[in-house]
Amino acid sequence: MEKIIKNKRGDISITLLVLGVFAVCTLTLFSFYISGIDGKETALKIGIVEKINSLSEEIKFYKNPEIGKNPEQIMEIFDKGIIDGNINFIGIKDGDTYKINAEYSKRDFELFGFGIGERKILFSVEYGFAS
């Protein structure tokens, strides 16, 4: 049988490299945890922007000369707005420009799904486009 030559210097440097990579990864994950980035809230904000984009495409669809409809009469976003949980969508027509506003708000204190206190706006988006 052939003897395998072991390099003691190589073993030490590889071990230090592995421990260093592990330490950097651990510190990175700990840093994200400490910073308070919430995946659910980030996904919610992306969902709000996607909904605004969808509503703007719907307005453009109805304004298309081939369709010939008036979005202000058809879509409920212009009448009373759309309320989806803690998110409120409002559509405004100002001349030839449409604006879609979205606000994500929460109450100061929530207990068993019931909010107590004043609503605070946590995230707001306004998207304007010409018809």
C-alpha angles and dihedrals in degrees: 000000000000119000117234112227112227120207108209093191091055092050092054095048093047090049091051091048092052092047091048093051090047091050093049092049092048092050091048093052090045090051092054090048092051094046090064099231106168116204093203093054092046090051089048091054091049089049091053092053091048091051091051090050090050092050092049091051089050091053091049090049093055092044090055109117090230091059096036098191129139110239093202090063097041105040120070092210088082096048107044103345127239120279115197108177106293093351123092121194120194128181122206130184115207110178107300093343127091122204126194117195125192126186127187111200138168136192122251093248130017125193122179091342095309118115123220124192135015123336115245122199109233100174132015133182130185121190121185129184139164119251 
